[in-house]
């Protein structure tokens, strides 16, 4: 991977760029929702209905095509990373890690700490965060829902 600048880089014969944006492209966010809804649609629907306007959004581009994004909600102490998504055909290339490291760098510039969120059954997300030196510190538990995959 050839790094050109802080937010631009080249890999697999393509150019990539990370940009801060005001709006995340709907089609990318819809893909993210669809994937996660396979795991737990109730929690995903709750989150997207309660989304905060105090957010920082980045989009990852390849050759001027939107291929991924992140959505961070900032509070007094933390950058809360609720969404990070890379289009299916661009996965396993280290692009999610590149986007995540860019976010970490920007987070530190703003003198904040990063927090990430994932569903307990989303093993891919858990592995991704752990490989990027993020560890679980809190487990939030709630009453089982009627459609739980576990028996009552």
Secondary structure as UniProt FT lines:
FT   STRAND          2..3
FT   STRAND          8..11
FT   TURN            12..13
FT   STRAND          14..21
FT   HELIX           26..49
FT   STRAND          55..62
FT   TURN            63..64
FT   STRAND          65..74
FT   STRAND          78..86
FT   HELIX           88..90
FT   TURN            91..92
FT   HELIX           95..109
FT   TURN            110..111
FT   STRAND          113..116
FT   TURN            120..121
FT   HELIX           123..131
FT   TURN            132..133
FT   TURN            146..147
//
